[in-house]
Amino acid sequence: MSSSSSTRRAPHQGHDPARHRTPGAYRLVRTPPDPVTPPSLDAAQRTVVDHTDGPLLVLAGPGTGKTTTLVEAVAARIEQGADPERLLVLTFSRKAAVELRDRMAARLGGARAPQATTFHSYCYALVRAHQDADLFAEPLRLLSGPEQDVTVRELLAGQVELERAGLARVRWPDELRACLTTRGFADEVRAVLARSRELGLGPRALADFARRTGRRDWSAAAQFLAEYLDVLDLQGVLDYAELVHRAVLLAQEVELPSYDAVFVDEYQDTDPAQVRLLQALAGRGRTLYAFGDPDQSIYAFRGADVNGVLEFPRTFRRADGRPAPVAVLTTSRRSSARLLAATRLLTQRMPLSRLPADAVRAHRALTPVRDGGRVEAYTFPTASTELDNIADILRRAHLEEGVPWNDMAVLVRAGGRSLPPLRRALTAAGVPLDVDGADVPLRHEPAVAPLLTALRVTATAAVAASRTGEPGTGPHTTADAPGSRPGVPGPDAHTAADRPALSTDASGPRPQAAAAASPEGAPGSRTAAPGADPHATAGPPADGAGVPTDHGPGSDPAAAAGAPADAPGPRTDPVHDLLHGDPADGPTDGPTGPDADSDRLDTETALTLLASPLGGMDAADLRRLGRALRDEERAAGTKVPEPSDVLIARALAEPERLVVHDPAYARGAQNLGRLLRKTQELLLGGGTAEEALWELWNGTTWPHRLHSAALRGGAAGRNADRDLDAVCALFDAAARAEKRTGGRGALNFLEELEAQDIAADTLAKRRAARPDAVRLMTAHRSKGLEWSLVVVAGVQEGLWPDLRRRGSLLEADRIGRDGLAEPLPQSALLAEERRLFYVAATRAKHRLVVTAVKAPAEDGDQPSRFLTELGIAPEDITARPRRPLAVAALVAELRATTVDPDASPALRDAAARRLARLAALTDHEGQMLVPAAHPHRWWGLDEPTHSAAPLRDRDRPVALSGSALDQLVNTCSLQWFLGREVRADAPATAAQGFGNVVHVLADEVASGRTPADLAVLMERLDRVWGALAFDAPWKSEQEKAHAREALERFLRWHVSDRGGRSPAATEHGFDLTLGAGEYQVRIRGSLDRVERDEHGRAYVVDFKTGKQAPTKDEVARHPQLAVYQLAVREGAVDEVFDGDRPEPGGAELVHLRQPAPRKEGGDALPRVQPQQPPSGDWVAELLTTAAGRVLDERFTPTPGQHCANCAFRSSCSARPEGRHVVE
């Protein structure tokens, strides 16, 4: 689109009336538009339409027919013979421009409609029409908001590096240098840049202003502005503020097309630069219709200035010099009478000066066309109670009052804080939602994360493969090659450049190039217009400028490998292997932590991808795969297999290794590995980010699963809809990035996307609006929309109004065109916030609900002052709804009633009949609509199942371990069964690895293989400590200090006098079959330490590294120690005592992590708990009970303190969180 008629093609230019027609060919015939009946206008609207000459300000409140009046004014001029080419309609959003075009086209029928466009589109056309073709091979490109944010942050981050090199052009004050890399400072700088261009200030003018006011920070900002503009020019891009600024310069210097009339919608949202543009287009008494409402000026954060509409009569004077007239639309066609009365009370607190008093009174005293309406205000004690009640309000309005879902909306003040909990709560309550995707940055969408992760893995691997010249063998690297950080080309940059899809160099020249290639006075697009403000002299010339200092994609080292979760038995773990194995057989030398194996796909990323929808594997599959890979390593002769996580990551990068494994658990990893390799090869061949994303998406069953879930509906269907929308938006973003900056590469696309903290403004919507869903959005985005029911939620003091001063560091708002402006007072901030609340409240046509939290505590959340300005008293609601008005909640209540012993038989029967009716409902395909109502879908109704094959063979001894006996008999037999037999326990933790390390080192000292020297032991510890997967580095250091203390206590205990006892054996394994009543029990285990006392008896020592110790009474009947002593009596240590069978002399628990009581040595020695030789038959009875429980398969839950750390709580019928499974 162009602003100049000279650049337009004539309506029928190039038409050949004698064009040959092919016989039999189809010919498209335009269907004539349906006739449109002109709307009936009231007297105020007719006054505006009949206006013929000069400027006119039209005050149009919410719902007063502003757009209709504008369209009719345009139609009237065209019907009177005006040329549509000489009419211009300007508005502020693409959506509004499209709506205006559609309405004008429909109203005018076959006649041509005038151009209706946004300010920025008009400015872009104007700049393009006068662009110097010699300067730019490609058209100027507009920076989106997120792109500008990234550009500013990169330039600021590079200042530190450039200052160290002595190349900086920008000299920020010392007190601000620490802020350069922060996000908040970048926002402050962006505000200064925008404010300067809105006021028409170039770098030199801003520098002069800074000198006059003594502001060194603004002087640095002027230097930064010059550098920033140089970079934009060399990249051939413009931001929005710069676009309008250059259009204003052109409009003031070149001859513009003469318009008979200019129409401006939403005039209250103009900024000073746009006002200057209008002065050039329609000033000096020409015809200008300005439709606006100062009460709805809510975009000050974007530069909008309410003073524009207040000063309109004096800024745009008539040809004779008199102020422009003011017309008022006085009839509200939206809000009912009661709503209009409530919102009128808000306007009484918003004084309007500088406009004629009679016009203001008429503007505020709107006449409703409908009576009735409801205004409600509620307060709740907690935020969760507020959310539950909002869901109840929406569902009742839909079910009881028949309000369509798409005729309701929930509006909030702060999207980042309020939208996520609202979305979760309303979705859980069964309310269909349409959340504006522009309120959420794309990278925060859950469905987008795995695709971005996979793209980064494959793109990084492809870059590495391209630089080494080797073909891709799967994603194998976690870091870019040197020089790959954005904007800093490395020595191999030409290799990446040869493969544009893999490029890691930022788009366009960097500031260094700007300084070298664009000396002062060099032709840049902003100097194309005469009189343009030169800007390159704001600071001393330099050869370089800011480059980013953050590392490029994939530069984080691989995460440390965790301790394995699948090693069978007590001593088959990597820590034990690393300590006992030969260094040649395993990674006992060098680091095993984050820096190890850095050339491979890091384990954390690999596990994340495998557990994502792309891999489709669950924890059980990963455990089985890890166990199988470790067994494979052992079978191949590797004494020290690496941790399972490391092997899984390696297998993902080499999927051909998985061909020999069972597809039941390996198929997901194999398919994902092949998909990653195929995507990498696509990128190596020059594929784009969009093509790579499509390969990743289309190469799995994930799309089919989402599609099926979306068709099924319900909460899962709504989540699937949201995920599909997010993925479509990702493809749209990738396509736009490729079209806009083709050749930048996948990694650069990722860096741009992940650096964005605000959602991008796009030509197309993020997704299509749902036809039947409640709109959830911020109050700012609700402008121009309306619904029957509007809920304004979270109206809290401190949040709404938000009276924090914007830009308090660099104070952009104090930069004035004619001098230093006064700081924005609190009253102005309050007025802006009240206008925003007014906009939200006036979106409702019939019912307005305002909610807030009123915490009982004085220092808790309190309702906003705005809640009381609607003329109604808020009602305190303290309870949640009895149950959600949703099918799932109805089924739950009916089911509960059917089994309630306190309910009458008649009531239980009625509930059962209603469940039967629900269960019988089906759709047109015969699928159940409410499957949860059928008893066949209920857990816990069937009798406990029994396996056809017995757990243990009754004709063979029952194999048990001494360490698990206590858990089976005394703790919880269900926990024993699930953990020991089913092997469904959680993966091994770092705490277990801690114990294994200490046990192994204690064994080495006692056996004489390692000297009893703490320094030697710590050296051995350091060699394997990196194999333990701690949650954080500080936790690793803390536990290492505890390990040192435990080893110190062990050494002191080891050399102490223990009543004449001496070591006889360590880590002594045994395997005995004992008689226990009617059963034969096979006991297997390993004795940490066996000692010989002065009487020749065997004394058993068991080391413990846990944080808890049993009581004295529990130790006296400790099953593990008692079984060990029984094993001694039955010959378990005969070979240690030269074939003689010693008598058990007792046993003890040695707690290396816990200090002894003060009288027994204090912190220097470990706590020791002895057990006397067992007497009586209680040990045999213990074995009998254990064997009978295993053979009879009686595994019932036993609640107790052990439940706190149980891995099976969520499926245990003895726990509240697991009870729902069987009830």
KAWOFEN-V149360 format. One record per backbone hydrogen bond with DSSP energy under -1.0 kcal/mol. CO is the residue of the C=O (numbers start at 1). NH is the residue of the N-H. Records with the same first field share a line. If there is no record, write none. Layout:
CO->NH + NH
This chain:
4->7
5->8
10->13
12->15
16->19
22->25
42->46
43->47
44->48
45->49
46->50
48->51
56->290
57->327
58->292
59->329
61->64
63->333
65->69
66->70
67->71
68->72
69->73
70->74
71->75
72->76
73->77
74->78
75->79
76->80
77->82
78->81
83->86
84->87
86->260 + 261
88->263
89->117
90->265
91->119
93->97
94->98
95->99
96->100
97->101
98->102
99->103
100->104
101->105
102->106
103->107
104->108
108->111
115->89
117->91
118->122
119->123
120->124
121->125
122->126
123->127
124->128
125->129
126->130
128->131
132->135 + 136
141->238
144->148
145->149
146->150
147->151
148->152
149->153
150->154
151->155
152->156
153->157
154->158
156->159
158->162
159->163
160->164
161->165
162->167
173->176
176->179
177->180
179->182
182->186
183->187
184->188
185->189
186->190
187->191
188->192
189->193
190->194
191->195
192->196
193->197
194->198
195->199
196->201
202->206
203->207
204->208
205->209
206->210
207->211
208->212
209->213
210->215
215->219
216->220
217->221
218->222
219->223
220->224
221->225
222->226
223->227
224->228
225->229
226->230
227->231
228->232
229->233
230->234
231->235
232->237
236->141
238->143
239->243
240->244
241->245
242->246
243->247
244->248
245->249
246->250
247->251
248->252
250->253 + 254
261->88
262->289
263->90
264->291
266->269
267->270
270->305
271->275
272->276
273->277
274->278
275->279
276->280
277->281
278->282
279->283
283->286
287->262
288->56
289->264
290->58
291->267
292->60
293->296
294->297
296->298
299->302 + 304
300->303
305->308
306->310
307->311
311->315
312->316
313->324
318->321
322->318
325->57
327->59
330->367
332->369
336->340
337->341
338->342
339->343
340->344
343->347
344->348
346->349
347->350
356->360
357->361
358->362
359->363
360->364
361->365
364->366
367->332
370->337
372->338
374->848
376->850
377->875
378->852
379->877
380->854
382->386
383->387
384->388
385->389
386->390
387->391
388->392
389->393
390->394
391->395
392->396
393->397
394->398
395->399
396->400 + 401
397->403
404->407
405->408
407->789
408->775
409->791
410->777
411->793
412->779
414->418
415->419
418->422
419->423
420->424
421->425
422->426
423->427
424->428
425->429
426->431
427->430
432->774
434->776
436->439
437->440
441->444
442->445
445->448 + 449
448->452
449->453
450->454
451->455
452->456
453->457
454->458
455->459
456->460
457->461
458->462
459->463
460->464
461->465
462->466
463->467
464->468
465->469
481->484
485->488
490->493
492->495 + 496
493->497
494->498
496->499
499->502
500->503
501->746
510->514
511->515
512->516
513->517
514->518
519->522
524->527
525->528
529->532
535->538
552->555
573->577
574->578
575->579
576->580
577->581
582->585
586->588
593->596
597->600
598->478
602->606
603->607
604->608
605->609
606->610
607->611
609->615
610->617
612->616
618->622
619->623
620->624
621->625
622->626
623->627
624->628
625->629
626->630
627->631
628->632
629->633
630->634
631->635
632->636
633->638
634->637
643->647
644->648
645->649
646->650
647->651
648->652
649->653
650->654
654->657
655->658
656->659
658->661
662->665 + 666
663->667
666->670
667->671
668->672
669->673
670->674
671->675
672->676
673->677
674->678
675->679
676->680
677->681
678->682
679->683
680->684
681->685
682->687
683->686
688->692
689->693
690->694
691->695
692->696
693->697
694->698
695->699
701->705
702->706
703->707
704->708
705->709
706->710
707->711
708->712
709->713
713->717
714->718
715->719
716->720
717->721
718->722
719->723
720->724
721->725
722->726
723->727
724->728
725->729
726->730
727->731
728->732
729->733
730->734
731->735
732->736
733->737
734->738
735->739
736->740
737->741
741->744
745->749
746->750
747->751
748->752
749->753
750->754
751->755
774->434
775->410
776->436
777->412
782->785
787->845
788->846 + 847
789->409
790->849
791->411
792->851
794->796
795->864
796->799 + 800
807->811
811->814
812->815
814->821
825->829
826->830
827->831
828->832
829->833
830->834
831->835
832->836
833->837
834->838
835->839
836->840
837->841
838->842
840->843
841->844
843->787
845->336
846->374
847->790
848->376
849->792
850->378
851->795
852->380
857->860
861->855
862->797
864->867
865->868
866->869
875->379
884->886
886->890
887->891
888->892
889->893
890->894
891->895
892->896
893->897
894->898
897->900
900->903
904->908
905->909
906->910
907->911
908->912
909->913
910->914
911->915
912->916
913->917
914->918
915->919
916->920
918->921
921->929
923->926
927->923
930->933
931->934
934->937
935->938
953->956
958->1082
960->1084
964->968
965->969
966->970 + 971
967->972
972->976
973->977
974->978
975->979
976->980
977->981 + 982
978->984
989->993
990->994
991->995
992->996
993->997
994->998
995->999
996->1000
997->1001
998->1002
999->1003
1000->1004
1001->1005
1002->1006
1003->1007
1004->1009 + 1010
1011->1013
1013->1017
1014->1018
1015->1019
1016->1020
1017->1021
1018->1022
1019->1023
1021->1024 + 1025
1024->1027
1025->1028
1028->1030
1032->1036
1033->1037
1034->1038
1035->1039
1036->1040
1037->1041
1038->1042
1039->1043
1040->1044
1041->1045
1042->1046
1043->1047
1044->1048
1045->1049
1046->1050
1047->1051
1048->1052
1049->1053
1050->1054
1051->1055
1062->1092
1065->1090
1068->1087
1070->1085
1072->1083
1074->1081
1076->1079
1079->1076
1080->958
1081->1074
1082->960
1083->1072
1084->962
1085->1070
1087->1068
1088->1067
1089->1101
1090->1064 + 1065
1091->1099
1092->1062
1093->1096
1097->1093
1098->1145
1099->1091
1100->1148
1101->1089
1102->1150
1104->1152
1111->1115
1112->1116
1115->1118
1118->1122
1119->1123
1120->1124
1121->1125
1122->1126
1123->1127
1124->1128
1125->1129
1126->1130
1127->1132
1128->1131
1133->1137
1134->1139
1135->1138
1137->1140
1143->1098
1146->1100
1147->1171
1148->1102
1149->1169
1150->1104 + 1152
1151->1154 + 1167
1154->1167
1157->1160 + 1162
1158->1161
1162->1156 + 1165
1165->1156
1167->1151
1169->1149
1171->1147
1177->1181
1178->1182
1179->1183
1180->1184
1181->1185
1182->1186
1183->1187
1184->1188
1185->1189
1186->1190
1187->1191
1188->1192
1189->1194
1193->1195
1196->974
1200->1203
1201->1204
1202->1205
1203->1206
1208->1211
1209->1212
1212->1215
1215->1219
1218->1221
1219->1222
